Amino acid sequence: MFTPDPTPGPGANRPPRRRGPRRGNRLLGASGGLGGTVAQNANTPSVSLPQSPEGAAPNAHPHNAPEYPNHTRGGRNGRRGGFGRGGRRGGAQPLVNGQRVFGGELTAAPSNPPSVAGSAAGSLAADAPEFIPGRPIISRSTQDPNSAQIPRSRRMSKSQAPDIATRTHEDISSGNYECVICTNEVLLNSKVWSCKTCWSVLHLSCVKKWSKNEVSTHQQRATQNGELPPPRQWRCPGCNLPKEGLPENYTCWCEKETDPRSVPGLPPHSCGQSCSRSRQCPHPCSQTCHAGPCQPCDHMGPSLACFCGKETSTRRCVDTNYESGWSCGQICGDLLPCGEHTCNRGCHEGLCGSCEVLVESKCFCGQVEKALPCSDRSEERESRNEDNIWIGSFDCGSECQRAYDCGKPGHFCKRTCHVQDRFPLHCPFSPDTITHCPCGKTPLSILITEPRTSCTSPIPHCQEKCKKKLPCNHYCRQTCHNNECGTCWEEIDIPCRCGRTTQNMICHERSEEPPACERICRTALNCGRHECPVTCCPGEKKAAERQALNKRKARQLNASRPVEENFEAEHICLKVCGRPLKCGSHFCQDLCHKGPCRSCLEAVFEDISCACGRTVLQPPQPCGTQPPPCHFDCIKPTGTCDHPRTKHQCHPDAVPCPKCPYLVEKPCVCGKRNLKNQPCWFTEVRCGLPCGKKLKCGNHYCRKQCHRNGECEDTASPCTQPCGRKKSVCDHTCGDSCHAPYPCKETTPCQAKTFITCECQHQKKPAQCLASKASDGNSKKTLDCNDECLRLQRNAKFAAALNIDPITHLDDHIPYSTRTLEFFKENTKFCQTYEREFRVFAADSEEKRLRFKPMQANQRAFLHSLAEDYGFDSESQDPEPHRHICIFKTPRFVSAPMKTLAQCVKIKPPTTAEPAPLGSHSLMTTAEPYNAFLLSNPRFGLTIDELHAELDPVASNFKLDVSFLVSGEVIVKATASASGSWIHKTSLSTLKTAISKKVTDHGLGSSCILCSVDSNLNVLRRDDNSSAGGWSQVAKGMHFINGISQSRELP
């Protein structure tokens, strides 16, 4: 069942030495931990403990295994400070399923020698002892009721003291106090910081980093949002309350000593002095420097008087309320503000208040008498009449109604309650009081002849306007009257609330509120997002003035837009912003504002992990914190293909994994081809060929490129291709949209382009067809032949008579220079490449310049020569090795040559040594001598007389005949002065130099050459030594042939 251990050797009584775990290895505890080796005594057999579902029990130690301190300095379990996160502080913590384990550990009972113990002691059996949590497990093979059990020393649990200070001291001393930031233990030799609100104790290095990171994060977010940087505040990770000062130094609990030393017998991190922190009493704390809040004071406090001051009391500080005071319960008895009565309330805090004693009082006029609170009475004043005297103390508000001294029943005082005199008032209507009319403008002596005798006599009125000032500051418009002035009937213009419009109305009809117009304000509110929707807004005018003032303020160049302030109260937006914050979970609850919303003030108190869960940010974290970047490999399931997975790092769920990079062969979506080298992830493989399937109309085929079945052009809508069928009224096709199976309507005129020609087909005029079933349009119209048509017909007859074939004659013409053809023979492929570019450039009417890449000098020479043949200008630019050619289109460019270089190389060059045969080509021979001068580009406005005046002195032996040609050139025909016979070429050659000098010096023309003309002034031959060949010779050849044709025309 089990195998006994071998006999132990020397030194078996000491535990075996083993190498401690590496730094950061959290899978091994201080005594072996999960997966570690349990040190056993030589006399102890290997006992199998019950296994956890994961296959290992946390902290499974035998009872007599040697224990090592958790924070031994320089021990073997790690670096200084023992095992911990980073190997700096605290002891190692065992892990189960990747999580830390706290609290109790499994224990094992002492076992007998190995001869008795077996490896199956922990296996299932009927006689297994009952398992009780917290008690050691007794092996069945060594169970002895008489043997004494030796308990194993357990790790101390957290303190259960009733006060915070004692719990903190005991937990730090036993290594059970954990920093909430790094989750490592706070030890006796750690530098700590304590929160004065929640009394949490943290590592000083951890809280420094925490506070700096949080302050910098808030400042950075404020800068990104365009806000002012917030004050340097951070939040304690224990209570999440704001703190202003940043942690800097390590001090004792009472902050009297910096960097305190650990002294045996004193609490951890204590300086040993009295705390002396102030409490809510005159006595400072007398305890030794301690953590947490100070305990309540148990001293006797000073003598404190009650609220009324009649009694004093001395109590312990813990029972004394220094802030609110105390009441003795007796009657207050203080004199009230009235000065007559005393306070009847019990001893109370603060002032006694107003006097509420009811006193019998009488009004000033003596009509009302009632009981009033003493505080509601006015100053007492004496009133009297003929019979009584009384003291009045309030105003009853009714009319006095005391008769005047006249005694008339209708004449009495109409004033409200007032102090009475002994004698009645004089009647205001008596004759000695009334001396003018009611308006006061006319004396009564003018209005009546006899004076008034009593107060009841009528008062006459004048005929003038009253003009007394009314309460509205207008004047009464009634004629003189007795009673009070009536309402004001003045018409006034009252502006509306916004001041944009005015309203004409009668003065007494207006209300206290100004009228409102129907104009909507539309002024931008301070948030910049909404407009003022108020009708006739009273702040619109102020807003216009504010905006005009802001525009007039000078603003520096590139300065930021100034923030408008001092908005009107009417233009403060009262809506809630409601925009989502950057965190994505909350919304801005501030009033609607400009600019970005502030950062979310909420905090997250849960772990924020990456997608795989192996990288975690510990709480608390600001709301909206993104998962941390993870450097582990992604563990998400692969795609549907069987290719190896592409290695990549962990990424959020929103980011897809990299696509499969392998290339495979896939069929296209239309099924026509199988395309190779397609990405494995690509599903929409398309060959790019047109579909070609016949559409539903039956006349057209699908033109869409490779697509899925059922997605042709007419799937969602009918065929929209042009009909394309030939019309019956003309030779053009129908351009309407497909209308199959119905025939073409042909009711509208055909808009296709056609040509109207003459009978000889020489003239051609473009026009629209315009044919329809109702009209033939231009399809049968013809043009009349003109003189040019007749000339061409005559020339054709001459060519037929002389056996001249213009087509055959032009076939042997080579429009390229010899140099161009020679280079083409040597570099055919290169020349054909650039010849195509020349032809594309010549065919594009919008392109005016073409630039080539850098090349060698001989290749650039070929391009220069070819540009000359095409009629382009060419230019070399930039130094070597970047020298290249640019060609430009000029007015002398007409079109590209009809023949290519390859065609011209195959044509045999024409021979120029043999004279042409007589007949049709007899005029093209060189046997005809020169008999005239040809002036090119004559001066504008040149006359025959000017030419004779300049040239006759030079050619004194010749007779000069001057003629102007249709082409603009001038023929100066020279004949001998004696006879009209032809002169020799040498004589004209000697004269050419002098005539050419005269022509150029006096600006008569650009050049002067020898030529041969006939009697009809047709130029038969020129003394032009231009190089034979080139595209420019084409025009000359055509001009020469036209000259021959004109010379052969019939008269």
NORPE-V788921 format. One line per field, one symbol per residue. phi: phi as a letter, one per 30 degrees, with the letter a starting at -180 (. if undefined). psi: psi as a letter, one per 40 degrees, with the letter a starting at -180 (. if undefined). burial: I if it has 16 or more other ideal C-beta (glycine too) atoms within 10 Angstrom, else O. A space follows every 50 residues. Layout:
phi=???
psi=???
burial=???
This chain:
phi=.bcdddddddiddcdddbdddddidddcddckhdidcddbdddcddcdde cdedjacdhdcddcddccddbddidddldejidldiicbicdcdbbhibd ccjdbdcbddcdeddcdbdcdcddadcddddcejcdccdddbdbdddddc dddcdddddcddcddddddddddcicccddccicdccdcddbbbddccid cbdddddddddddddddddddddddicdddddbbcdddcicdbcdddbcc bdddidbchdcdcdjcdeicdidddiddbdadcddcddebdidddedcdd dddcddddidbbbbbdddcccddcibcdidddidddedicccdcddebci ddjddcddbdbbdddidbbacbdeddddddbdbabdcbbbccbacdicdd hdddddidddcbdcddebdccdcdddddcdddcdcbdedicbdddddbdc ddcbddddcdccccddhdddediccdcddebdddddddcddbccddddid bbbdadedddcddddbccdddidddddicccdcddhddcddddddddddd ddddbddiddddddbhddddccdcddeidddddicbbdcddebdiddddd cdbccbdccdddicbbcdddbddjddeddccdddcddddddcdedddadd bdddcddeddddcbcbddddidbccchcedddccdbdidddidddddicb bdcddebddicdecdcbdecddeiddddcacdcdcddebdcddddhccdd cddbbcbdddiddbbdaddidadcadicdcdbcddcdddddddddddddd dchccedddddddcdcddddddddddbddddddddddddddddddddcbb ccddadddddddddddddddjccbacbiddccdbcccbdbeddcadedcd dddddddddddcddddddkdcddcdcddddbacccchdddidcddddddd cdddcddbccccbcdddjdcccdcbdddbcddcddddddddddddddddd dcidadabbdabbcdciddcabcccdddjjdddddddddddddddddcdd d
psi=dihiiihiaifeeiiihihiiihegeehadfdaheihhhiidehihhhih iideeihhfgiidehhiiidfhheaeeaaheaiahefdiiiihiihfeii hiaiiiiiiiiiieddiieedeihidehihhhheiihhiddehhdeihhh ihhihhiiifididdddddddddefehhhedeeiihideihiihhedefi hihdddddddddddddddddddddefiihiigiihhedefiiidhihdih iadefdhhgiihhheiihfieeiideiiafiehiheiihiiaiiiiheih iihhiadeediiihiiddehgdddaiheeihdeihiddediiheiihiia idaihehhhhiiideedhhihiideeiahhihiiaddihihheiheeiid fhiiedeidehiheiihihiidiiiiheeidedheiideedhiddddidh iidieeiihiiieiidfihideeiiheiihidaiiaihehhihhiadeed iihhiideeiidhiihaehhdehhiedediihehhgheeddddddddddd dehhhiheiihihhafiidefhheihdeihiddediiheiihiiaiiiih eiihfihhiadeeehhhiiiiihehiiihheiiheiiiaeieiihhhiii iiddhiiiiheihihiiideedihhifhidehdghheeiideihiddedi iheiihiihefidfddiiheiideihieeaeiiheiihfieiiidfdiih eihihhiadeedihhiiidfiideiebedeiiiiiadddddddddddddd defhhddddedehheiidddddddddgddddddddddddddddhddheih hiiiiidddddddddddddeeihihhiiiieehihhiihidehciiidii ddddddhhiihedhiiiibdedeeiedhiheiihhigiihehiddddddd ddddgdeihhhhihideeihhghhiiddieiiiiddddddeddddddddd defdidihiiihiadefhhdiighfihhiiddeddddddddddddddeii .
burial=OOOOIOOOOOOOOOOOOOOIIOOOOIOIIIIIIIOIOOIIIIIIIIIOIO OOOOOIIIIIIIIIIOOIOIIOOOIOIIOOIIIIIOIIIIIIIIIIOOOO IOOOIIIIIIIIOIOOIIOOIIOOOOOOOOOOOOOIIIIIIIOOOOOOOO OIOOIOOOIOOOOIIIIIIIIIOOIIIIIIIIOIIIIOOIOIIIIOOOII IIIIIIIIOIIOOIIOOIOOIIOOOOOOOOOOOIIIIIOOOOIOOOIOOI IIIIOIIOOIOOOOOIIIIIIOOOIOIOIOIOOOIOOOIIIIOIIOIOOO IOOOOIIIOOOOOOOOIOOIOOOOOIOIOOOIOOOIOOOOOOIOOOIOOO OIOOIOOOIOIIIIIIOIOOOIOIOOOOOOOOIOOOOOOIOIIIOIOOOI OIIIOIOOOOIIIOOOIIOIOOOIIOIOIIOOOIOIIIIOOIOIOOOOOO OIOOIOOOIOIIOOOIIOOIOOOOOIOOOIOOOOIOOIOOOOOOOIIIOO IOOOOOIOOOOOOIOIIOIOIOIIIIIOOOOIOIOIIIIIOIIOOIOOOO OOOOOOOOOOOOOOOOIIOIIOIOOOIOOOIIIOOOOIOOOIIOOIIIII OOOIOOOOOIIOOOIOIOOIIIIIIOIOOIOOOIOOOOOOOOOOOOOOOI IOOOOOOOOIOOOIOIOIIIOOOOIOOIOIOOOOIOIOOOIOOOIOIOII OIOOOIIOOOOIIOOOOOIOIOIOOOIOIIOIOIOOOIIOOOOIOIOOII OIOIOOOOOOOIIOOOOOIIIIOOOOIIIOOOIOIOOOIOOOOOIOOIIO OOOIOOOOOOOOIIIIIOIIIOIIOOOOOOIOOIIOOIOOIIOOOOOOOI OOOOIOOOIIOIIIIIIIIIIIOIOOOOOOOOOOIIIOIOOOIOOIIOII IOOIIOOOOOOOOOOOOOOIOOIOOOOOOIIIIIIOOIOOOIOOOOIOOO IOOOIOOIOIOIOIOOOOIIIIIIIOOOOOOOIOOOOIOOIIOOIIOIIO OOOIIOOIIIIIIOOOOIIIIOIOOOOOIIIOIIOOOOOIIOIIIOOIOO O
